[in-house]
Amino acid sequence: MERTELLRQRDKATIWHPFTQMADWEKDDPLVIERGEGNYLFDTEGRRYFDGVSSLWVNLFGHGRAEIDEAVRSQLGRVAHSTFLGLSHPPAIELAEKLLAVAPPGLSRVFYSDNGSTAMEVAIKMAFQYWRQREGGAEGRREFLTFSEAYHGDTIGSVSAGGIDLFHKIFRPLLFPVRRLPSPHCYRCPYGLARPSCGLFCAERMEEEVRARKGDIAAAIVEPLVQGAAGMLLMPEGYLRRLRAVTRECGVLLVCDEVATGFGRTGTMFACEQEGVSPDIMAVAKGMTGGYLPLAATLATEEVYRAFLGRYEEYRAFFHGHSYTANPLGCAAAIATLSIFEREDVLPRGRRLAGTMARELAKLSGRRNVGEIRQKGLMAGIEIVADRITRERFPPERRIGQRVIREVREQGVILRPLGDVIVLMPPLSSSPAEIESLVRAAGRGIDAVLSG
């Protein structure tokens, strides 16, 4: 039996894949990726594929980046891991300094964890405990203001803050209640309005809610500018700025989930910078290690941090942690990643690439079944619809998104859809030619599936 087929059979006999209908997987001939080089992945048959979603939004500078490889090797020669409970180590200290140097103003403390879900779990628990321990106390602040279609991870706290029924509905009996606002999504406006005549009514509604519940809300939780897992939904300009203003006015904490949008994906180091917003708590992960190792962090202001200080017997400490908190190998990879940002013109180059992507995407906008194209920096989504006029969706059994990415794979590009939204999120190290080829491959895949 040939090697690839044997690997497929062994996989199907033993593995349960995430976000995957395994009944379909067992009937499929899945790719088995063996190695990576630059912006490309290679399967066990030697075929090359452009990594069009950055290995699920984590890879920034390609596979096998020499500086990151060397940083991990060097750290491996010292220590691969030691507990961070009651101990520290140089890579964690250096990384914290580097993170705070590029973070929005006011964030001064770094709490490490393992991935985006745990970084948000930390943020939620941190905000909750803060109100019980801050000077004067405010135990009545138990609510969290969140948004429909939000995605903040898959742990119970982060799922509670999320709002994608497809992922979360079945777990509802396990979740704590939140106060949820409609997502500020212009293409399918929940208020039936249109820009710019709406006057940003969604922001007015949000402000009313915060002011009305200001004595009850512990924190507002938001994905700044882009709701990624919802299908690359773009927040209208000015909304985030107004959310920050009203939360500050009402003394409500603002938690920004920059897990997907951080580290240059939207054209700035962090998305919230584009509206001059500094949150009270910010979660980061994904690209922090350049796509090499699982590592995350939750950044907080000094005011939040100081609410946890006290005598040992007061038990004000933040009782949260993970076995692999601040793993030295992950920290070393993250230091090398941030050093690349320091040495190279990553952000200006990313913005130029985003312009290339925008020009190519514009060529797809006239297609019969392309409803809306949404882009912020190098994050883009092409929403495929059954009817452009009514914006009617295809029935899920048509599996349009899945069929499109299979067509695109035949062209040597790996993508992963969100329903019928075709997501493009290439590495920041992509060339203009690769960006052009990526978008054109997506267009050909759409045409192939919907040509009839």
C-alpha positions as CSV (number, residue, x, y, z in Angstrom):
1,M,0.0,0.0,0.0
2,E,1.4,3.4,-0.9
3,R,2.5,5.6,1.9
4,T,-0.1,8.4,1.5
5,E,-3.0,6.0,1.5
6,L,-1.6,4.2,4.5
7,L,-1.3,7.5,6.4
8,R,-4.9,8.4,5.5
9,Q,-6.2,5.0,6.8
10,R,-4.3,5.4,10.0
11,D,-5.6,8.9,10.5
12,K,-9.2,7.8,9.9
13,A,-8.8,4.9,12.4
14,T,-7.5,7.0,15.3
15,I,-8.0,10.8,14.9
16,W,-11.0,13.1,15.6
17,H,-10.4,16.4,13.7
18,P,-11.7,19.8,15.0
19,F,-14.6,21.5,13.3
20,T,-14.9,18.6,11.0
21,Q,-17.8,16.3,10.1
22,M,-16.0,13.0,10.5
23,A,-18.6,11.0,8.5
24,D,-17.5,13.1,5.5
25,W,-13.8,12.9,6.4
26,E,-13.9,9.1,6.5
27,K,-15.2,9.0,2.9
28,D,-12.7,11.6,1.7
29,D,-9.1,11.5,0.5
30,P,-7.6,14.2,2.8
31,L,-4.4,15.9,2.2
32,V,-1.5,14.8,4.5
33,I,0.9,17.8,4.9
34,E,4.5,16.7,5.3
35,R,6.6,19.9,5.3
36,G,6.6,23.6,4.8
37,E,8.9,26.0,3.0
38,G,8.3,29.7,2.8
39,N,4.7,30.5,2.0
40,Y,4.0,27.0,0.8
41,L,3.0,23.6,2.2
42,F,3.9,20.2,0.7
43,D,1.9,17.0,0.9
44,T,3.2,13.5,1.1
45,E,2.9,13.2,-2.7
46,G,5.3,16.2,-3.1
47,R,2.6,18.6,-4.4
48,R,3.0,22.2,-3.4
49,Y,0.2,24.5,-2.1
50,F,0.2,28.2,-1.3
51,D,-0.8,28.6,2.4
52,G,-3.7,31.0,1.6
53,V,-5.1,31.0,5.2
54,S,-1.7,31.2,7.0
55,S,-2.3,27.7,8.6
56,L,-5.5,29.0,10.2
57,W,-4.4,32.6,10.6
58,V,-1.2,32.0,12.6
59,N,1.7,32.1,10.2
60,L,3.1,35.5,9.6
61,F,6.5,35.1,7.8
62,G,6.3,31.7,6.2
63,H,7.4,28.2,7.1
64,G,11.0,27.6,8.1
65,R,11.9,31.3,8.8
66,A,15.6,31.1,9.7
67,E,15.5,33.6,12.6
68,I,12.6,31.8,14.3
69,D,14.1,28.4,13.7
70,E,17.3,29.5,15.3
71,A,15.7,31.1,18.3
72,V,13.8,27.9,19.1
73,R,16.9,25.8,18.6
74,S,19.0,28.1,20.8
75,Q,16.4,28.0,23.6
76,L,16.1,24.2,23.3
77,G,19.8,24.1,24.2
78,R,19.0,25.8,27.5
79,V,15.6,24.6,28.7
80,A,12.5,23.5,26.9
81,H,10.1,24.1,29.7
82,S,9.9,25.0,33.4
83,T,6.9,26.0,35.4
84,F,5.9,29.6,35.6
85,L,4.1,29.2,38.9
86,G,6.6,30.7,41.4
87,L,9.4,30.9,38.9
88,S,10.4,33.0,35.9
89,H,12.8,32.8,33.0
90,P,14.5,35.3,30.6
91,P,12.5,34.7,27.5
92,A,9.2,35.4,29.2
93,I,10.6,38.6,30.7
94,E,12.1,39.8,27.4
95,L,8.9,38.9,25.5
96,A,6.7,40.8,28.0
97,E,8.8,43.9,27.5
98,K,8.6,43.6,23.7
99,L,4.8,43.1,23.8
100,L,4.2,46.1,26.0
101,A,6.4,48.2,23.8
102,V,4.2,47.7,20.8
103,A,0.8,47.4,22.7
104,P,-1.7,50.3,22.9
105,P,-0.8,52.9,25.5
106,G,-1.8,52.1,29.1
107,L,-1.4,48.3,29.0
108,S,1.4,47.5,31.4
109,R,1.1,43.8,32.6
110,V,1.3,40.5,30.7
111,F,-0.4,37.3,31.8
112,Y,0.6,34.3,29.7
113,S,-1.5,31.4,28.6
114,D,-1.6,28.8,25.8
115,N,-4.0,29.9,23.0
116,G,-6.6,32.4,22.0
117,S,-9.4,30.7,23.9
118,T,-7.5,30.6,27.1
119,A,-6.3,34.2,26.7
120,M,-10.0,35.2,26.5
121,E,-10.9,33.0,29.4
122,V,-8.3,34.8,31.4
123,A,-9.6,38.2,30.3
124,I,-13.2,37.3,31.3
125,K,-12.2,35.9,34.7
126,M,-9.8,38.9,35.3
127,A,-12.6,41.4,34.6
128,F,-15.0,39.6,36.8
129,Q,-12.6,39.4,39.8
130,Y,-11.4,43.0,39.3
131,W,-14.8,44.4,40.2
132,R,-15.0,42.3,43.4
133,Q,-11.6,43.5,44.6
134,R,-11.1,47.1,43.3
135,E,-11.2,49.8,45.9
136,G,-14.8,50.5,47.0
137,G,-15.9,47.2,45.4
138,A,-18.7,46.8,42.8
139,E,-20.0,43.2,43.1
140,G,-23.1,44.2,41.2
141,R,-21.1,44.4,38.0
142,R,-21.7,40.8,36.9
143,E,-22.8,41.2,33.3
144,F,-20.7,41.1,30.1
145,L,-21.8,43.0,27.0
146,T,-21.0,41.0,23.9
147,F,-22.1,40.8,20.3
148,S,-24.0,38.4,18.1
149,E,-21.9,36.5,15.7
150,A,-18.9,36.9,18.0
151,Y,-16.3,34.2,18.4
152,H,-13.8,34.3,21.3
153,G,-12.8,30.7,21.5
154,D,-14.0,27.3,22.6
155,T,-13.6,27.2,26.4
156,I,-16.8,27.6,28.4
157,G,-16.2,31.2,29.3
158,S,-15.1,32.3,25.8
159,V,-18.1,30.4,24.3
160,S,-20.4,32.2,26.7
161,A,-19.1,35.5,25.3
162,G,-19.5,34.1,21.7
163,G,-22.6,34.4,19.6
164,I,-22.3,32.0,16.7
165,D,-25.2,29.6,17.1
166,L,-23.7,27.0,14.8
167,F,-20.8,26.5,17.2
168,H,-22.4,27.4,20.5
169,K,-26.1,26.7,20.6
170,I,-25.7,23.1,21.7
171,F,-23.7,24.2,24.8
172,R,-26.1,26.9,25.9
173,P,-27.1,25.0,29.1
174,L,-23.5,25.1,30.2
175,L,-23.0,28.8,29.6
176,F,-23.4,31.9,31.8
177,P,-25.8,34.5,30.4
178,V,-24.5,37.7,28.7
179,R,-26.1,40.8,27.4
180,R,-25.7,40.6,23.7
181,L,-26.1,43.3,21.1
182,P,-26.5,42.8,17.3
183,S,-23.2,42.8,15.4
184,P,-22.6,46.1,13.6
185,H,-22.7,44.4,10.2
186,C,-23.7,46.7,7.4
187,Y,-24.2,44.1,4.6
188,R,-27.0,42.4,6.7
189,C,-27.9,45.3,9.0
190,P,-29.9,44.0,11.9
191,Y,-31.9,47.2,11.9
192,G,-32.7,47.2,8.2
193,L,-30.7,50.4,7.6
194,A,-28.0,51.4,5.1
195,R,-24.8,53.4,5.3
196,P,-24.3,56.3,5.4
197,S,-27.9,57.4,5.8
198,C,-28.2,55.3,9.0
199,G,-26.1,57.8,10.9
200,L,-24.4,54.8,12.6
201,F,-27.6,53.9,14.4
202,C,-26.0,50.7,15.7
203,A,-23.5,52.7,17.7
204,E,-26.3,54.8,19.1
205,R,-28.1,51.7,20.2
206,M,-24.9,50.3,21.8
207,E,-24.3,53.6,23.7
208,E,-27.9,53.4,25.0
209,E,-27.4,49.9,26.3
210,V,-24.1,50.7,28.0
211,R,-25.5,53.8,29.7
212,A,-28.7,51.9,30.8
213,R,-26.7,49.0,32.3
214,K,-23.6,50.8,33.5
215,G,-24.0,49.7,37.1
216,D,-24.3,46.0,36.0
217,I,-21.8,45.6,33.2
218,A,-18.4,44.4,34.2
219,A,-16.9,44.6,30.7
220,A,-17.7,45.0,27.0
221,I,-16.0,42.3,24.9
222,V,-15.3,43.0,21.2
223,E,-13.3,41.8,18.3
224,P,-12.0,45.1,17.0
225,L,-12.8,46.0,13.4
226,V,-13.2,42.4,12.1
227,Q,-15.3,39.6,13.4
228,G,-13.2,36.9,11.9
229,A,-15.0,33.6,12.4
230,A,-18.4,35.2,11.7
231,G,-17.3,35.6,8.1
232,M,-14.9,38.5,8.1
233,L,-17.6,41.0,9.2
234,L,-16.3,44.5,9.2
235,M,-17.2,47.0,11.9
236,P,-18.3,50.4,10.4
237,E,-15.8,53.2,10.9
238,G,-16.2,55.0,14.2
239,Y,-18.1,52.3,16.0
240,L,-15.1,51.0,18.0
241,R,-14.1,54.5,19.0
242,R,-17.6,55.2,20.3
243,L,-17.6,51.9,22.2
244,R,-14.4,53.0,23.9
245,A,-15.8,56.4,24.7
246,V,-19.0,55.2,26.3
247,T,-17.4,52.4,28.3
248,R,-14.9,55.0,29.7
249,E,-17.7,57.4,30.4
250,C,-19.6,54.7,32.3
251,G,-16.7,53.1,34.0
252,V,-17.1,49.8,32.1
253,L,-14.0,47.8,31.2
254,L,-13.3,47.3,27.5
255,V,-11.8,43.9,26.5
256,C,-10.4,43.7,23.0
257,D,-9.9,40.3,21.5
258,E,-7.0,40.8,19.1
259,V,-6.3,37.1,18.8
260,A,-7.0,37.1,15.0
261,T,-6.5,40.8,14.2
262,G,-3.2,41.3,16.0
263,F,0.3,41.4,14.7
264,G,-0.2,43.2,11.5
265,R,-3.1,41.4,10.0
266,T,-5.2,44.5,9.5
267,G,-2.4,46.9,8.5
268,T,-1.4,48.0,12.0
269,M,0.2,46.0,14.8
270,F,-3.2,45.8,16.5
271,A,-6.6,46.6,14.9
272,C,-7.7,48.9,17.8
273,E,-4.9,51.3,17.0
274,Q,-6.8,52.4,13.8
275,E,-9.4,54.1,15.9
276,G,-7.1,55.3,18.6
277,V,-8.5,52.9,21.1
278,S,-6.6,51.5,24.2
279,P,-8.5,48.8,25.9
280,D,-8.4,47.9,29.6
281,I,-7.6,44.2,28.8
282,M,-6.4,42.8,25.5
283,A,-6.0,39.2,24.4
284,V,-3.4,38.1,21.8
285,A,-2.3,34.8,20.4
286,K,-2.2,33.2,16.9
287,G,0.6,35.2,15.1
288,M,2.5,36.0,18.2
289,T,5.0,33.1,17.7
290,G,4.9,33.5,13.9
291,G,2.8,30.4,13.7
292,Y,5.4,28.1,15.3
293,L,4.2,27.2,18.8
294,P,1.0,27.7,20.9
295,L,1.4,30.7,23.1
296,A,-1.0,33.5,24.2
297,A,-1.1,36.5,26.4
298,T,-3.7,38.7,28.1
299,L,-2.5,42.3,28.6
300,A,-4.0,44.5,31.3
301,T,-3.7,48.0,32.7
302,E,-1.9,48.8,35.9
303,E,-5.3,49.7,37.5
304,V,-6.7,46.2,36.8
305,Y,-3.4,44.6,38.0
306,R,-3.3,46.4,41.3
307,A,-6.8,45.2,42.3
308,F,-5.3,41.8,42.7
309,L,-2.6,42.9,45.2
310,G,-2.9,42.2,48.9
311,R,-1.7,40.2,51.8
312,Y,-1.3,36.5,51.2
313,E,-4.2,35.6,53.6
314,E,-6.6,37.9,51.8
315,Y,-6.5,35.5,48.7
316,R,-6.7,38.3,46.2
317,A,-4.3,36.6,43.8
318,F,-5.5,35.6,40.3
319,F,-6.0,31.9,40.7
320,H,-5.6,30.9,37.1
321,G,-2.7,29.2,35.3
322,H,-1.7,26.4,32.9
323,S,1.0,23.8,33.0
324,Y,2.7,25.3,29.9
325,T,2.2,28.9,30.8
326,A,5.0,31.1,29.3
327,N,6.7,28.1,27.7
328,P,10.3,29.2,27.0
329,L,10.3,27.7,23.4
330,G,7.1,29.6,22.6
331,C,8.5,32.8,24.1
332,A,11.7,32.5,22.1
333,A,9.7,32.1,18.9
334,A,7.6,35.1,19.8
335,I,10.7,37.3,20.6
336,A,12.2,36.4,17.2
337,T,8.8,37.2,15.5
338,L,8.6,40.6,17.1
339,S,12.3,41.2,16.2
340,I,11.3,40.8,12.6
341,F,8.8,43.5,13.0
342,E,11.5,45.7,14.5
343,R,14.1,45.1,11.7
344,E,11.9,45.0,8.6
345,D,9.1,47.2,7.1
346,V,6.5,44.6,7.8
347,L,3.6,46.9,8.4
348,P,4.1,49.2,5.4
349,R,4.7,46.2,3.2
350,G,1.6,44.6,4.5
351,R,-0.4,47.7,3.6
352,R,1.0,47.6,0.1
353,L,0.0,44.0,-0.3
354,A,-3.4,44.8,1.0
355,G,-3.7,47.3,-1.8
356,T,-2.8,44.6,-4.3
357,M,-5.4,42.3,-2.8
358,A,-8.1,45.0,-2.9
359,R,-7.4,45.6,-6.6
360,E,-7.7,41.9,-7.4
361,L,-10.8,41.4,-5.3
362,A,-12.5,44.3,-7.0
363,K,-12.4,42.2,-10.2
364,L,-14.6,39.6,-8.6
365,S,-17.3,42.0,-7.4
366,G,-19.4,41.7,-10.5
367,R,-19.9,38.0,-10.4
368,R,-23.5,36.8,-10.2
369,N,-23.1,35.0,-6.9
370,V,-20.6,37.2,-5.1
371,G,-22.7,39.1,-2.5
372,E,-20.1,41.1,-0.7
373,I,-16.3,41.3,-0.5
374,R,-15.0,42.3,2.9
375,Q,-11.4,43.3,3.5
376,K,-9.3,44.8,6.2
377,G,-5.6,44.7,5.6
378,L,-4.7,41.1,4.6
379,M,-7.9,39.7,6.1
380,A,-10.6,39.1,3.4
381,G,-13.9,37.3,2.9
382,I,-15.9,36.7,-0.2
383,E,-19.5,36.0,0.6
384,I,-21.2,33.7,-1.9
385,V,-25.0,34.0,-2.2
386,A,-27.7,32.4,-4.2
387,D,-29.2,35.8,-5.1
388,R,-27.2,39.1,-5.2
389,I,-30.3,41.2,-5.0
390,T,-32.1,39.5,-2.1
391,R,-28.8,38.4,-0.5
392,E,-30.4,35.0,-0.1
393,R,-28.0,32.3,1.1
394,F,-27.5,28.9,-0.5
395,P,-29.0,26.0,1.4
396,P,-26.2,24.4,3.5
397,E,-26.6,21.0,1.8
398,R,-25.2,22.6,-1.3
399,R,-21.8,23.0,0.6
400,I,-20.8,25.8,-1.8
401,G,-17.9,27.0,0.4
402,Q,-16.5,23.5,0.7
403,R,-16.8,22.9,-3.0
404,V,-15.0,26.1,-3.9
405,I,-12.0,25.4,-1.7
406,R,-11.7,21.9,-3.2
407,E,-11.6,23.5,-6.7
408,V,-9.0,26.0,-5.4
409,R,-6.9,23.2,-4.0
410,E,-6.6,21.7,-7.4
411,Q,-4.9,25.0,-8.4
412,G,-2.3,24.6,-5.7
413,V,-3.9,26.9,-3.0
414,I,-5.1,25.9,0.5
415,L,-8.1,27.8,1.8
416,R,-10.7,27.1,4.4
417,P,-14.2,28.6,4.2
418,L,-16.5,29.9,6.9
419,G,-19.8,28.5,5.6
420,D,-20.1,30.1,2.2
421,V,-17.6,32.9,2.9
422,I,-14.3,32.2,1.2
423,V,-11.6,33.4,3.5
424,L,-8.3,34.7,2.3
425,M,-5.6,35.4,4.9
426,P,-2.2,35.0,3.3
427,P,1.1,35.3,5.2
428,L,2.6,38.8,5.6
429,S,5.6,37.5,3.7
430,S,3.6,37.0,0.5
431,S,4.8,38.6,-2.7
432,P,2.4,40.8,-4.8
433,A,2.4,38.0,-7.5
434,E,1.4,35.5,-4.9
435,I,-1.5,37.7,-3.7
436,E,-2.7,38.2,-7.3
437,S,-2.5,34.4,-7.9
438,L,-4.4,33.7,-4.6
439,V,-7.3,36.0,-5.5
440,R,-7.5,34.7,-9.1
441,A,-7.5,31.1,-7.9
442,A,-10.4,31.9,-5.6
443,G,-12.2,33.5,-8.5
444,R,-11.7,30.5,-10.7
445,G,-12.9,28.2,-7.9
446,I,-16.1,30.2,-7.5
447,D,-16.7,30.2,-11.3
448,A,-16.1,26.4,-11.5
449,V,-18.6,25.6,-8.8
450,L,-21.3,28.1,-9.8
451,S,-20.9,28.2,-13.6
452,G,-24.1,26.2,-14.0
